Amino acid sequence: MNEPDVTLTDYALGLECALFALWLLAYGQADHPLRAWFIIFFVSIGLAAFTGGTVHGYFPNQGTLGHTLLWLTTLIAIGVTALSGWAIGAQLYFSATIAAWVTRGAGIVFGLYCVVVLFSTRDFFVAVVHYLPATIFLLIVYVLVYQRAQETAVLSGLLGLILTFIAAGVQQTQLSFHPVYLSHNALYHVLQAVALFLIYWSARWFVIVSRGI
């Protein structure tokens, strides 16, 4: 296994997200409009973590078919995460009509993104450009929702989103505690695990504990 710290923390992220999705599926209110999108959100992140970890661990050679298919799956899964982020943010704060238009627009952008990664470039920077606006949008919506609701669980989600930006900064600056056992990518995954738990806690409140706001 190459980069065991990165691979194993990626797999742990995938397992964490799978559990969150299963809990929302099992206990979430079936008629809640956010339930499906939160499940898609966690499933897509979990899939990206699993395939990305497999690339790091077993298919580092870009010339192999395994690397190509796994990396392509990772990029598309990240695109799905961005799409779900737009949909969640729109439904959390706006009317059903506006939320539908935002989701349709995000779906069109996601389609264009898929065309780019399938037929043009598979540079990770393209994925960053695609999901960053969705993350910022969701962060702003959480701020607005918290101002209106003053609910601890919403604050949890807001802090989780802030932590995702901190984690990204750690990754980009290549801050690490150990070059082998906890490299900057592995530390990024650890911070992301905490951030995703905080986001899940808010999702739980929206679709399991209450009917939202």
N, C-alpha and C positions, 0 to 999 in steps of 0.2 A: 504494500500500500504506500503510495506517495502522499506526502503531506498529511500524515495521520491526524494531526490536531485539527486541520481544516476539514478533512473528510468526516471525521467523527462528530464534530460540532455541527456540521451541515446536516448529517443524519439525525442528530438530536433535535435540531430545528424542525426537520421534516416530521418527526414523531410528535413533537409538541403541537404543531399545527394540525396534524391528523386528529389528535385527541380533542382539540378545541372544536374542530369541524364536527366531529362525532357527537360531542356534548350538545352543540347547538342544534344538530339534527334530531337528537333524541329528546331534548327537553325544551327546545324553542317552540314558540307558538306558531303552529303551522300556517296560520293566516297572516302572520306578521310580514310585511313587505321587505323588511331588512334581513330576515332570517336567511333567505337564499343567498343574498349578496354577501353577507358575512361568511357564510359557509364557503362560497366561491373564493372569497378573499383568502381565507386560511388554507384551503386546498391548493390554490395556485402558488402561494408562498411555500407550502410544504413540498409541492412537486418541484419547484425551482430549486429548493434547498437539496432535495434528494438527487436530482439529476446533476446539479452543479457540484455536489460533493463527490458524485461518482466520476465526474470529469477530473476533478482534482486528484482523486485517489487512484483511479484505474485507467483513465484515458487522457493523459496529459499531452500526447502526441496529436497535434492538430491535423495531421495527415490521415488519421484513421477514420473509418466509417463510424465507429462507436462515438468518438469525440464529436463528429459532425452532428449526428442525430441527437445526442444528449445535450449538446450546447444549443442546438436549435430549439429543443423542447424547453430548455431553461429560459431562453429569451422570450418565447411565446408565453410561457407561464407568467413571466414578469409582466408582459403586456396585459394578461388577464387580471393580474393584481391591480394594475393601474385602472383598468376598466371598472372593476368592482369598487375601487376607491372613489371614482367619480360618482358611481351610482349610489353608494352609501352616503356620501356627503350631500348629494342632491336630495335624497329622500329624508335625510335627517332634518333639513332646514327649510326646504322650499315646498311649494305646493305640488300636488301630484302632476299637474300639467307641466310645470317648469322642470320637475325632476325627470319626467319622461323625455323631454327635449334634450336635457343635459346628457342623459344616458344614451340616447340615440346618437348625439354628436360624438360622445366618447367611443361608441361602437364603430362609427365611421373612421375615427382616428386610429382605433385599434386595428381595423382592417388594413389601413394604409401602412401601419407599422409592420403588420405581418408580411405585406408585400415587400417591404424594404429588407426585412431580415431573411426572407426566403430567396429573394432574387438579386439583392444588391450587396449589403454589408452585414456582417454579424458581429461587429465591434460592440463591446459592452456599453460604450458611450451612447449608442443609439437607444439602448434600453433605459439608460439614465435620463436622457432627454425626454423619453416617453413617460416614465413613471414619476419624475420629479414634480411636474405641474399637478398631477393628481394628488400627490402626497401633500403639497402645499395647500391645495384646495381643501382637502380633508382636515388638515390642521386648522385652517381658518374657520371652517364650519364647526369644529369642536369648540373653538374659542367662543363662537357666537352661541352655540347651544349651552355651553356651561354658564355663560353670562345670563342666559334666560332661565336655566333650570337650577343652577347652584347645587347640582347633584354630585356626590363624591365619585360615583362610578364614571360619570362623564369626565371629571377631572382626571381620573385614572387613564382613560383613553387619550386625553390631551397630553398627559405626561409621557405616555407610551410613544406618541407620534414625535414629540420633542426628542425623546431618547433615540429614535431611529435616525434623526439628523446627527446627533452626537456620535452614534455608532458609525455612520457614514464618514464623519470627520476623522474618527480613529482609523478607519480603513484607508482613507486617502492620505493621511499623514504617516501611515505605516507605524503607528505606535504599537509596541508589543511588550509583553512581560518576559517572553523567552522566545528565541528564534526558532526553536523546535517544538516545544510543548505548548506554547501559547503565542503564536505569531499574530501579526496584526489582523489577518483574516479570521483566525480563530477567535480573537478577542472581539472582533466585530460580530461574530455569530453569538457569542455569549451575551453581549449587550442587546442584540436583536431578540434573543430569547426572552429577556426581561421585558423589553418593549412590547413584544407580542402578547405576553401574559397580561400586561396592563391594558392593551387594546381589547383583548378577549374579555377582560372584566367589564369593560364598558359595553361590549356587544352582548354579554350575558344579561346585563341590566336592561338593555333595550328589548331583547327578544325573549327572555325567560322571566325575569323578575317583574317587569312592568310592560306596559304597552307604549313605552317611549314617552315623548313629551308633545 
